[in-house]
């Protein structure tokens, strides 16, 4: 009976440890959240307002955010600049110049992005009168760390 109890205790402890590890990782996964919005002319900031914010839970600015520009109304292989900002349009990350295609781009955020609702924001990389639609994927915190 004692041997069965010890074995059961080890199995139970292992299961609890596995569940705890899975729970921690669930908060720091590299997800693909879809976005689609119009890029305004002359470097005007563009972002999805309705339900566009995501909560960046991490306190570590090295926990990178990402963007993948899948489609651009400018055409194949063109570039759009993306960054994170909070509701009042304060930038909380540097920008990523994403080239239209299948690649995801990663970047660390600023400390001011910690535990905040952040928006994916973008602008045309050229200063002109062109308006165009973009779509792709992004994630406010990926669980991948800079450095």
Secondary structure as UniProt FT lines:
FT   HELIX           2..26
FT   STRAND          33..39
FT   TURN            42..43
FT   STRAND          46..47
FT   TURN            50..51
FT   STRAND          54..56
FT   TURN            61..62
FT   STRAND          65..72
FT   TURN            73..74
FT   TURN            76..77
FT   STRAND          79..85
FT   TURN            87..88
FT   STRAND          96..99
FT   STRAND          105..107
FT   HELIX           111..113
FT   TURN            114..115
FT   STRAND          116..124
FT   STRAND          132..139
//
